[in-house]
Amino acid sequence: MKIIEDLKEIFQYLKHYKARTAMTMFGIIWGTLTVIVLLAFGVGVKKQMAKNMHGLGEGIAIVWPNQTSIPFEGYGRDRGIRLMPDDIELIRSEVKNIVRISPEFHKWGSVIRRGDKINRPNVTGIIPEYGIMRNIWPEPGGRWLNDLDISQKRRVVFLGNRLRDLLFGENADAIGQYIYIDEIPFLVIGVMREKVQPSSYSQRDQDRAFIPMTTHMSVFGQRYVSNFVYQIGDPLLAESVRNQVYTVLGNKFRFDPKDTETLWIWDTNEFDQFLFYFSLGFTIFMGLIGVITLVVGGIGLANIMYVVVKERTREIGIRRAVGAKRGHIMSQFIFETFIIIGLSAFIGFMLAWAITSLMAALPLENVKEAVGTPKLNITVAMITILVLSTIGFLAGYFPARKASRLDVIDCLRY
C-alpha cells in the first residue's frame, strides 16, 4: 500500500538524520509536556481551592442579625434586630431561589463531660437540613439529626470528630454512649466524618457539638436565633437572593432594605465566583506559556522542513519528471511533518502522564493540601491535540507548498 511505502520512506529518512530528528522532536516534546503539566497543575489547584472552601459548605451564606444604621419610616437608628425560627421559615417561603435554610443557635461555655474528660465547645442547635448545607456527614454506624429529633425534643447529640477524640479517645466508638452537657445526659447518635475545613465562622465543625434546635431552646432557654444559614443552587443568583432577604426582613422589622448593616451576610458564593475567574485566568496564563513553547517548537520544525526541501530538491525534480503531481509532493511533506508531530506528542503525553502520576503518588500531603494534585483531563488533551494539529499543519504546509512549486528543470540541475 502507498501509505505503508510512504511511512517506510519517512522513517528511513528520519533514521538517516538522527541528530536533526532528535533536535526537532525535542522542541515538540517539551512543548507538549509543558502544556499538559501546567494545565494539569491548574486543574489541581482549582479542585483543591474548591475542596478547601467547600468544607464550609457549597453555595451557602451565613447571616447574623445586627442593628439598623439609618433611620427608616419614623424608626431611629441603632435598633437591634432579633430573629426567631418563624422568621427563618418566612424567608424560606418568600425567597424561592433558596434551596435550604436553617436557623442556628449557639451556646458557649457549657461543660461537656464524659468521665473525667471535660471540654467547653460551641453547642449548636440546628435542624436536619443544616448538615447537607455544611457538608457534615456521619461516620459509618452513626447518623445525623432527623425530624423526629426536632419534633420530640430528643436529647441526642452529634459530635465533631476532634471532640469525640477528646472525650472518648482517638477514633473510639462513641455511638450509643452518653455524655453530659451541663449535667444533662445526651445520647451520642453520630460522629462527623473528617473533612478539610480551613475556614469557619464560629468554630471548626470538628470541635463542635450539634443538638436539635428545639432541644437547644428548651435546655438553654434561648428564643432568638444566633444566625441562620441558607443555600442557593446557582451562584449567579447570589446578589439577587441577598437583596430579597433584606427586603423580606426589612418589611417584617421595618428597616431600610438598603441598610446592609442591619444584617451581616457572609456569602461564600462570592468566593465561588472569584474561584471561577481566578482558575480561568490561571488556566489561560498557563496555557499561553505552553502554547508559546509549542509555537517555538513548530517554528523549529518548519525551518527543518525547509532544509529538508532544499536537500531533496533533486529528488523532487526526478519525481516530478516521472509524473508525480504537485499535490502528491505537497501531501508527502505534510504527512512527514505530522509523523514527527505525532511521535513527539505521544512521547510528550507519556512523560506528562508519568510526571503527574508521580506527583500524585508522592507522600507530600502538606503540599497537596496547599496546591492540590495535578490531574489530566479530557479538556486539556483536546486543547493540546488541537494546538498541535494546527502547528503541525502550518509547519508542514509552507515548506510543502514551496516543494510542490519547484521547477522540474531547476530541480534536475540542482
C-alpha positions as CSV (number, residue, x, y, z in Angstrom):
1,M,0.0,0.0,0.0
2,K,1.1,3.5,-0.8
3,I,0.7,4.8,2.9
4,I,2.9,2.0,4.1
5,E,5.6,2.7,1.5
6,D,5.5,6.4,2.4
7,L,5.9,5.5,6.1
8,K,8.9,3.3,5.4
9,E,10.5,6.1,3.3
10,I,9.8,8.7,6.0
11,F,11.3,6.6,8.8
12,Q,14.3,5.7,6.7
13,Y,14.9,9.4,6.2
14,L,14.4,10.2,9.9
15,K,16.8,7.4,10.9
16,H,19.4,8.6,8.4
17,Y,19.4,12.1,10.1
18,K,19.1,11.0,13.7
19,A,20.6,14.2,15.3
20,R,18.4,16.5,13.3
21,T,15.3,14.5,14.0
22,A,16.1,14.3,17.7
23,M,16.6,18.1,17.9
24,T,13.4,18.8,16.0
25,M,11.3,16.4,18.1
26,F,12.7,17.7,21.4
27,G,11.0,21.1,20.9
28,I,7.6,19.5,20.3
29,I,8.1,17.0,23.2
30,W,9.0,19.8,25.6
31,G,6.1,22.0,24.4
32,T,3.6,19.1,24.7
33,L,4.9,18.2,28.2
34,T,4.7,21.9,29.3
35,V,1.2,22.4,28.1
36,I,-0.2,19.3,29.7
37,V,1.7,19.5,33.0
38,L,0.9,23.2,33.5
39,L,-2.8,22.8,32.7
40,A,-2.9,19.7,34.9
41,F,-1.5,21.6,37.8
42,G,-4.0,24.4,37.1
43,V,-6.8,21.8,37.4
44,G,-5.3,20.5,40.6
45,V,-5.1,24.0,42.1
46,K,-8.7,24.8,41.2
47,K,-10.0,21.5,42.7
48,Q,-8.1,21.9,45.9
49,M,-9.2,25.5,46.4
50,A,-12.8,24.4,45.8
51,K,-12.4,21.5,48.2
52,N,-10.9,23.7,50.9
53,M,-13.6,26.3,50.6
54,H,-16.5,23.8,50.4
55,G,-15.5,22.2,53.7
56,L,-17.6,25.1,55.0
57,G,-20.4,24.3,52.6
58,E,-21.4,24.8,48.9
59,G,-23.3,27.8,47.8
60,I,-24.1,28.9,51.3
61,A,-24.4,32.3,53.0
62,I,-24.3,32.9,56.8
63,V,-26.4,35.8,58.1
64,W,-26.1,37.5,61.5
65,P,-28.8,39.9,62.7
66,N,-27.4,43.2,63.9
67,Q,-28.5,46.8,64.4
68,T,-30.0,49.4,62.0
69,S,-27.6,52.1,60.9
70,I,-30.0,54.6,59.3
71,P,-33.5,55.9,60.3
72,F,-36.5,54.4,58.5
73,E,-40.2,55.3,58.5
74,G,-40.0,57.1,61.8
75,Y,-37.8,54.5,63.5
76,G,-34.4,55.6,64.7
77,R,-31.0,54.0,64.1
78,D,-29.2,51.5,66.3
79,R,-32.3,49.4,66.7
80,G,-31.5,45.8,67.3
81,I,-33.0,43.1,65.1
82,R,-33.7,39.8,66.8
83,L,-34.9,36.8,64.7
84,M,-36.9,33.8,65.8
85,P,-37.3,30.4,64.0
86,D,-40.6,31.6,62.4
87,D,-38.7,34.4,60.7
88,I,-36.4,31.9,59.1
89,E,-39.5,30.0,57.8
90,L,-40.8,33.3,56.4
91,I,-37.6,33.7,54.4
92,R,-38.0,30.1,53.2
93,S,-41.5,30.8,51.9
94,E,-40.8,34.2,50.4
95,V,-37.4,33.7,48.7
96,K,-37.9,31.0,46.1
97,N,-34.3,30.6,45.0
98,I,-33.2,29.5,48.4
99,V,-32.8,25.7,48.3
100,R,-32.2,25.1,52.0
101,I,-32.2,27.2,55.1
102,S,-31.6,26.6,58.8
103,P,-31.6,28.7,62.0
104,E,-28.6,28.3,64.2
105,F,-28.4,28.6,68.0
106,H,-25.0,28.9,69.8
107,K,-24.2,28.3,73.4
108,W,-20.7,28.9,74.6
109,G,-19.3,27.9,78.0
110,S,-21.4,24.9,78.6
111,V,-19.5,22.0,80.1
112,I,-19.4,18.8,78.0
113,R,-18.3,15.9,80.1
114,R,-17.6,12.2,79.8
115,G,-16.0,10.7,82.9
116,D,-13.0,12.9,83.8
117,K,-12.8,14.3,80.2
118,I,-14.2,17.9,80.0
119,N,-14.5,20.5,77.2
120,R,-16.4,23.7,76.6
121,P,-17.1,23.7,72.9
122,N,-19.8,25.6,70.9
123,V,-23.1,23.7,71.5
124,T,-25.1,24.3,68.3
125,G,-28.8,23.9,67.8
126,I,-30.0,23.3,64.3
127,I,-32.4,21.4,62.1
128,P,-31.6,18.4,59.8
129,E,-31.0,20.2,56.5
130,Y,-28.2,22.1,58.1
131,G,-25.9,19.1,57.7
132,I,-26.4,18.9,54.0
133,M,-25.6,22.6,53.5
134,R,-22.5,22.4,55.6
135,N,-21.2,19.1,54.2
136,I,-21.4,17.4,57.6
137,W,-21.6,13.7,57.1
138,P,-21.6,10.9,59.8
139,E,-19.0,8.2,60.1
140,P,-20.2,4.7,59.4
141,G,-22.5,3.4,62.1
142,G,-23.9,6.7,63.1
143,R,-26.5,9.2,61.8
144,W,-27.2,12.9,61.6
145,L,-30.2,14.6,63.3
146,N,-33.6,13.9,61.9
147,D,-37.1,15.4,62.0
148,L,-38.2,13.2,65.0
149,D,-35.3,14.5,67.0
150,I,-36.7,18.0,66.3
151,S,-40.4,17.3,66.9
152,Q,-39.8,15.2,70.1
153,K,-37.1,17.5,71.5
154,R,-34.8,14.5,71.9
155,R,-31.7,14.8,74.0
156,V,-29.3,13.5,71.3
157,V,-26.0,14.9,70.2
158,F,-23.8,14.7,67.1
159,L,-20.1,15.2,67.8
160,G,-17.3,16.7,65.7
161,N,-14.6,14.1,65.2
162,R,-12.0,16.0,67.2
163,L,-14.4,16.5,70.1
164,R,-15.1,12.7,70.0
165,D,-11.4,12.0,70.2
166,L,-11.0,14.3,73.2
167,L,-13.9,12.7,75.1
168,F,-13.7,9.1,74.1
169,G,-10.2,8.6,72.7
170,E,-8.9,8.8,69.2
171,N,-11.2,7.0,66.7
172,A,-13.1,5.4,69.5
173,D,-16.6,4.1,69.0
174,A,-18.9,6.7,70.7
175,I,-22.2,5.8,69.1
176,G,-24.8,4.8,71.6
177,Q,-22.9,6.2,74.6
178,Y,-23.9,9.1,76.8
179,I,-22.2,12.4,77.5
180,Y,-23.3,15.2,79.8
181,I,-24.0,18.7,78.7
182,D,-24.3,20.9,81.8
183,E,-25.0,17.7,83.7
184,I,-27.9,16.7,81.4
185,P,-27.3,13.3,79.7
186,F,-27.3,13.3,75.9
187,L,-27.1,10.2,73.7
188,V,-24.4,10.3,71.0
189,I,-26.0,9.4,67.7
190,G,-23.2,10.2,65.3
191,V,-19.7,11.5,64.8
192,M,-18.7,13.7,61.9
193,R,-16.6,12.2,59.1
194,E,-13.3,14.0,58.9
195,K,-13.2,16.8,56.3
196,V,-11.0,19.7,55.2
197,Q,-12.2,23.0,56.6
198,P,-9.6,25.8,56.6
199,S,-12.2,28.4,57.5
200,S,-15.1,28.8,59.8
201,Y,-17.4,31.4,61.3
202,S,-17.6,30.3,64.9
203,Q,-15.7,27.2,65.5
204,R,-14.4,24.3,63.3
205,D,-17.1,21.7,62.9
206,Q,-14.7,19.0,64.2
207,D,-14.7,20.7,67.6
208,R,-18.5,21.3,67.9
209,A,-21.5,19.5,69.4
210,F,-24.8,19.6,67.4
211,I,-28.2,19.1,69.1
212,P,-31.8,19.5,67.8
213,M,-32.9,23.2,67.7
214,T,-35.9,22.5,69.8
215,T,-33.8,20.8,72.5
216,H,-31.4,23.7,72.5
217,M,-34.2,26.2,73.0
218,S,-35.7,24.0,75.8
219,V,-32.5,23.3,77.7
220,F,-30.8,26.7,77.4
221,G,-33.9,28.9,77.2
222,Q,-32.8,30.7,74.0
223,R,-35.6,32.2,72.0
224,Y,-33.7,34.2,69.5
225,V,-31.6,32.8,66.6
226,S,-27.9,33.5,66.8
227,N,-27.6,33.4,63.0
228,F,-29.0,31.5,60.1
229,V,-27.6,29.7,57.0
230,Y,-29.1,29.4,53.6
231,Q,-28.1,27.7,50.4
232,I,-28.8,28.5,46.8
233,G,-28.3,26.4,43.7
234,D,-26.9,29.0,41.3
235,P,-24.0,31.3,42.4
236,L,-25.1,33.8,39.7
237,L,-28.3,34.4,41.8
238,A,-26.3,35.3,45.0
239,E,-26.8,39.0,44.8
240,S,-30.5,38.8,43.9
241,V,-31.1,36.4,46.8
242,R,-29.3,38.7,49.3
243,N,-31.4,41.6,48.2
244,Q,-34.6,39.5,48.7
245,V,-33.5,38.5,52.2
246,Y,-33.0,42.2,53.1
247,T,-36.4,43.0,51.6
248,V,-38.3,40.3,53.4
249,L,-36.8,41.0,56.8
250,G,-37.0,44.8,56.1
251,N,-40.7,44.5,55.6
252,K,-41.1,42.4,58.7
253,F,-39.0,44.5,61.1
254,R,-39.4,47.9,59.4
255,F,-35.9,48.7,58.3
256,D,-34.5,50.0,55.0
257,P,-33.6,47.0,52.7
258,K,-30.6,49.0,51.6
259,D,-29.3,49.2,55.2
260,T,-26.7,46.4,54.8
261,E,-25.5,47.0,58.4
262,T,-28.8,45.5,59.7
263,L,-27.8,42.1,58.6
264,W,-24.2,40.9,58.3
265,I,-24.0,38.4,55.4
266,W,-21.0,36.3,54.6
267,D,-21.8,34.9,51.1
268,T,-19.4,32.1,50.1
269,N,-20.9,32.3,46.6
270,E,-18.7,35.4,46.1
271,F,-15.7,33.1,46.6
272,D,-17.1,30.7,44.1
273,Q,-17.3,33.5,41.5
274,F,-13.7,34.6,42.4
275,L,-12.5,31.0,42.1
276,F,-14.1,30.7,38.7
277,Y,-12.4,33.8,37.3
278,F,-9.1,33.0,39.1
279,S,-9.0,29.5,37.7
280,L,-10.0,30.7,34.2
281,G,-7.2,33.3,34.3
282,F,-4.7,30.9,35.7
283,T,-5.6,28.3,33.1
284,I,-5.3,30.8,30.2
285,F,-1.9,32.1,31.6
286,M,-0.5,28.5,31.9
287,G,-2.0,27.6,28.5
288,L,-0.4,30.6,26.8
289,I,3.0,29.6,28.3
290,G,2.6,26.1,26.9
291,V,1.3,27.3,23.5
292,I,4.2,29.7,23.1
293,T,6.6,26.8,23.8
294,L,4.8,24.7,21.2
295,V,4.9,27.5,18.7
296,V,8.7,27.9,19.2
297,G,9.0,24.1,18.6
298,G,6.7,24.4,15.5
299,I,9.0,27.2,14.1
300,G,12.0,25.0,14.5
301,L,10.1,22.2,12.8
302,A,9.2,24.4,9.9
303,N,12.8,25.5,9.5
304,I,14.0,21.9,9.4
305,M,11.4,21.1,6.8
306,Y,12.7,24.0,4.6
307,V,16.1,22.4,5.0
308,V,14.7,19.0,4.0
309,V,13.1,20.5,0.9
310,K,16.4,22.1,-0.1
311,E,18.3,18.8,0.4
312,R,15.7,16.8,-1.5
313,T,15.4,19.2,-4.4
314,R,16.9,16.8,-7.0
315,E,14.7,14.0,-5.7
316,I,11.6,16.2,-6.1
317,G,12.7,17.0,-9.7
318,I,13.1,13.3,-10.5
319,R,9.6,12.5,-9.1
320,R,8.0,15.4,-11.0
321,A,9.8,14.3,-14.2
322,V,8.3,10.7,-13.9
323,G,4.8,12.0,-13.5
324,A,4.3,12.9,-9.8
325,K,1.8,15.7,-9.3
326,R,2.2,18.8,-7.2
327,G,-0.5,17.5,-4.8
328,H,1.5,14.3,-4.2
329,I,4.7,16.2,-3.5
330,M,2.9,18.5,-1.1
331,S,1.0,15.8,0.7
332,Q,4.1,13.8,1.3
333,F,5.9,16.6,3.1
334,I,2.8,17.5,5.2
335,F,2.5,13.8,6.0
336,E,6.1,13.7,7.1
337,T,5.5,16.7,9.3
338,F,2.5,15.1,11.0
339,I,4.5,11.9,11.6
340,I,7.2,14.0,13.5
341,I,4.5,15.9,15.4
342,G,2.6,12.7,16.3
343,L,5.6,10.8,17.6
344,S,6.8,13.9,19.6
345,A,3.3,14.5,21.0
346,F,3.0,10.8,22.1
347,I,6.3,10.9,23.9
348,G,5.3,14.3,25.5
349,F,2.0,12.8,26.6
350,M,3.7,9.8,28.2
351,L,6.2,11.9,30.0
352,A,3.4,14.3,31.3
353,W,1.4,11.3,32.4
354,A,4.4,9.9,34.3
355,I,5.1,13.2,36.0
356,T,1.5,13.7,37.1
357,S,1.3,10.1,38.3
358,L,4.5,10.5,40.2
359,M,3.3,13.7,41.9
360,A,0.0,12.0,42.9
361,A,1.9,9.1,44.4
362,L,4.4,11.1,46.4
363,P,3.5,11.4,50.1
364,L,3.5,15.2,50.1
365,E,0.2,15.7,51.9
366,N,1.1,19.3,53.1
367,V,1.9,20.3,49.6
368,K,-1.2,18.7,48.1
369,E,-3.4,20.4,50.7
370,A,-2.0,23.7,49.5
371,V,-1.8,23.4,45.7
372,G,-3.7,20.2,45.1
373,T,-2.8,17.2,42.9
374,P,-2.2,17.7,39.2
375,K,-4.8,15.8,37.2
376,L,-5.0,15.1,33.5
377,N,-8.4,15.6,31.9
378,I,-10.2,15.4,28.5
379,T,-10.3,19.1,28.0
380,V,-6.6,19.5,28.4
381,A,-5.9,16.6,26.0
382,M,-8.3,18.0,23.4
383,I,-6.8,21.5,23.6
384,T,-3.3,20.1,23.2
385,I,-4.3,18.0,20.2
386,L,-6.0,21.0,18.5
387,V,-2.9,23.2,19.1
388,L,-0.5,20.5,17.9
389,S,-2.6,19.8,14.8
390,T,-2.7,23.5,13.9
391,I,1.1,23.9,14.4
392,G,1.8,20.7,12.6
393,F,-0.2,21.7,9.6
394,L,1.3,25.2,9.4
395,A,4.8,23.9,9.9
396,G,4.4,21.4,7.1
397,Y,2.2,23.4,4.7
398,F,4.6,26.2,3.7
399,P,7.7,24.0,3.1
400,A,5.5,21.5,1.2
401,R,4.0,24.3,-0.8
402,K,7.4,25.5,-1.8
403,A,8.5,22.0,-2.7
404,S,5.5,21.4,-4.9
405,R,6.1,24.6,-6.8
406,L,9.8,24.0,-7.7
407,D,10.5,24.0,-11.4
408,V,11.4,20.5,-12.7
409,I,14.4,21.6,-14.8
410,D,15.9,23.7,-12.0
411,C,15.5,20.7,-9.7
412,L,17.3,18.3,-12.0
413,R,20.1,20.8,-12.5
414,Y,20.5,21.2,-8.7
